[in-house]
């Protein structure tokens, strides 16, 4: 999740600078659609970086409506709303937003450039919700090799029945 948030943040900042949708980094696993699918979220992220917090909150409202089908976008909306509430001193509301995000994605992270104070608030929200400061994302299971045929299993679906004598 940290990689996704970092990639999304980097892409949003690059888009603001270049005024066009950036191409994904080779091998990043993030496609242009992943990054720019929710224009309101990208705008909110840019506004947050510029510290235009009221405008960022307004964009997050619109982004939340657009993110109904995407858990990743919903988590980002909740995290950024929590970041903004933290910046404005609304720590209770920030904690609530962080907990909502963590309820969906326990391994979610704040952007890497987040202040240590806010990162601690996020970590505290995770501790209160999950009882631990960090949660690793689930490991993707490698495609297992086809199971070796069982020595006792009949081949070709033919069942061998011993004679009853």
ZIDA-V496999 format. One record per residue. N is the residue number from 1. SS is DSSP state (~ for helix, > for strand, _ for the rest). OMEGA is omega as a letter, one per 20 degrees, with the letter a starting at -180 (* if undefined). D_CENTER is the distance of its C-alpha to the mean C-alpha in whole Angstrom. Layout:
# ZIDA-V496999
n:N ss:SS omega:OMEGA d_center:D_CENTER
n:N ss:SS omega:OMEGA d_center:D_CENTER
This chain:
# ZIDA-V496999
n:1 ss:_ omega:r d_center:4
n:2 ss:~ omega:r d_center:7
n:3 ss:~ omega:a d_center:9
n:4 ss:~ omega:r d_center:6
n:5 ss:~ omega:r d_center:7
n:6 ss:~ omega:r d_center:10
n:7 ss:~ omega:r d_center:11
n:8 ss:~ omega:r d_center:10
n:9 ss:~ omega:r d_center:12
n:10 ss:~ omega:r d_center:15
n:11 ss:~ omega:r d_center:15
n:12 ss:~ omega:r d_center:15
n:13 ss:~ omega:r d_center:18
n:14 ss:~ omega:r d_center:20
n:15 ss:~ omega:r d_center:20
n:16 ss:~ omega:a d_center:21
n:17 ss:~ omega:a d_center:24
n:18 ss:~ omega:a d_center:25
n:19 ss:_ omega:r d_center:25
n:20 ss:_ omega:a d_center:23
n:21 ss:_ omega:a d_center:20
n:22 ss:_ omega:r d_center:20
n:23 ss:_ omega:a d_center:20
n:24 ss:_ omega:r d_center:17
n:25 ss:_ omega:a d_center:18
n:26 ss:_ omega:r d_center:20
n:27 ss:_ omega:a d_center:18
n:28 ss:_ omega:a d_center:15
n:29 ss:_ omega:r d_center:13
n:30 ss:_ omega:r d_center:12
n:31 ss:_ omega:r d_center:14
n:32 ss:~ omega:r d_center:16
n:33 ss:~ omega:r d_center:15
n:34 ss:~ omega:a d_center:11
n:35 ss:~ omega:a d_center:12
n:36 ss:~ omega:a d_center:15
n:37 ss:_ omega:a d_center:14
n:38 ss:_ omega:a d_center:14
n:39 ss:~ omega:r d_center:17
n:40 ss:~ omega:r d_center:16
n:41 ss:~ omega:r d_center:13
n:42 ss:~ omega:r d_center:14
n:43 ss:~ omega:r d_center:17
n:44 ss:~ omega:r d_center:16
n:45 ss:~ omega:r d_center:14
n:46 ss:~ omega:a d_center:18
n:47 ss:~ omega:r d_center:20
n:48 ss:~ omega:r d_center:18
n:49 ss:~ omega:r d_center:19
n:50 ss:_ omega:a d_center:22
n:51 ss:_ omega:r d_center:22
n:52 ss:_ omega:a d_center:23
n:53 ss:~ omega:r d_center:22
n:54 ss:~ omega:r d_center:23
n:55 ss:~ omega:r d_center:23
n:56 ss:~ omega:r d_center:19
n:57 ss:~ omega:r d_center:19
n:58 ss:~ omega:r d_center:21
n:59 ss:~ omega:r d_center:18
n:60 ss:~ omega:r d_center:16
n:61 ss:~ omega:r d_center:18
n:62 ss:~ omega:r d_center:18
n:63 ss:~ omega:a d_center:15
n:64 ss:~ omega:r d_center:14
n:65 ss:~ omega:r d_center:17
n:66 ss:~ omega:a d_center:16
n:67 ss:_ omega:a d_center:12
n:68 ss:_ omega:a d_center:14
n:69 ss:_ omega:a d_center:13
n:70 ss:_ omega:r d_center:10
n:71 ss:~ omega:a d_center:7
n:72 ss:~ omega:r d_center:4
n:73 ss:~ omega:r d_center:7
n:74 ss:~ omega:r d_center:8
n:75 ss:~ omega:r d_center:6
n:76 ss:~ omega:r d_center:6
n:77 ss:~ omega:a d_center:10
n:78 ss:~ omega:r d_center:10
n:79 ss:~ omega:a d_center:10
n:80 ss:~ omega:r d_center:12
n:81 ss:~ omega:r d_center:14
n:82 ss:~ omega:r d_center:14
n:83 ss:~ omega:r d_center:15
n:84 ss:~ omega:r d_center:18
n:85 ss:~ omega:r d_center:19
n:86 ss:~ omega:r d_center:20
n:87 ss:~ omega:a d_center:21
n:88 ss:_ omega:r d_center:24
n:89 ss:_ omega:r d_center:25
n:90 ss:_ omega:a d_center:23
n:91 ss:~ omega:r d_center:22
n:92 ss:~ omega:r d_center:22
n:93 ss:~ omega:r d_center:20
n:94 ss:~ omega:r d_center:17
n:95 ss:~ omega:r d_center:17
n:96 ss:~ omega:r d_center:17
n:97 ss:~ omega:r d_center:14
n:98 ss:~ omega:a d_center:12
n:99 ss:~ omega:r d_center:14
n:100 ss:~ omega:r d_center:12
n:101 ss:~ omega:a d_center:9
n:102 ss:~ omega:r d_center:10
n:103 ss:~ omega:r d_center:12
n:104 ss:~ omega:a d_center:9
n:105 ss:_ omega:a d_center:7
n:106 ss:_ omega:a d_center:9
n:107 ss:_ omega:r d_center:8
n:108 ss:_ omega:a d_center:6
n:109 ss:_ omega:r d_center:8
n:110 ss:_ omega:r d_center:10
n:111 ss:_ omega:a d_center:11
n:112 ss:_ omega:a d_center:14
n:113 ss:_ omega:r d_center:16
n:114 ss:_ omega:a d_center:16
n:115 ss:_ omega:r d_center:19
n:116 ss:~ omega:r d_center:20
n:117 ss:~ omega:a d_center:21
n:118 ss:~ omega:r d_center:18
n:119 ss:~ omega:r d_center:16
n:120 ss:~ omega:r d_center:19
n:121 ss:~ omega:r d_center:18
n:122 ss:~ omega:r d_center:14
n:123 ss:~ omega:r d_center:16
n:124 ss:~ omega:r d_center:18
n:125 ss:~ omega:r d_center:16
n:126 ss:~ omega:r d_center:15
n:127 ss:~ omega:a d_center:18
n:128 ss:~ omega:a d_center:20
n:129 ss:~ omega:a d_center:17
n:130 ss:~ omega:r d_center:17
n:131 ss:_ omega:r d_center:20
n:132 ss:_ omega:a d_center:18
n:133 ss:_ omega:r d_center:17
n:134 ss:_ omega:r d_center:15
n:135 ss:_ omega:r d_center:13
n:136 ss:_ omega:r d_center:12
n:137 ss:_ omega:r d_center:10
n:138 ss:_ omega:r d_center:12
n:139 ss:_ omega:r d_center:15
n:140 ss:_ omega:a d_center:15
n:141 ss:_ omega:r d_center:19
n:142 ss:_ omega:r d_center:21
n:143 ss:_ omega:a d_center:23
n:144 ss:_ omega:r d_center:26
n:145 ss:_ omega:r d_center:30
n:146 ss:_ omega:a d_center:32
n:147 ss:_ omega:r d_center:34
n:148 ss:_ omega:a d_center:37
n:149 ss:_ omega:r d_center:40
n:150 ss:_ omega:a d_center:41
n:151 ss:_ omega:a d_center:45
n:152 ss:_ omega:a d_center:46
n:153 ss:_ omega:r d_center:44
n:154 ss:_ omega:r d_center:46
n:155 ss:~ omega:r d_center:46
n:156 ss:~ omega:r d_center:45
n:157 ss:~ omega:r d_center:45
n:158 ss:_ omega:a d_center:49
n:159 ss:_ omega:r d_center:49
n:160 ss:_ omega:a d_center:52
n:161 ss:_ omega:r d_center:54
n:162 ss:_ omega:r d_center:57
n:163 ss:_ omega:r d_center:60
n:164 ss:_ omega:a d_center:61
n:165 ss:_ omega:* d_center:65
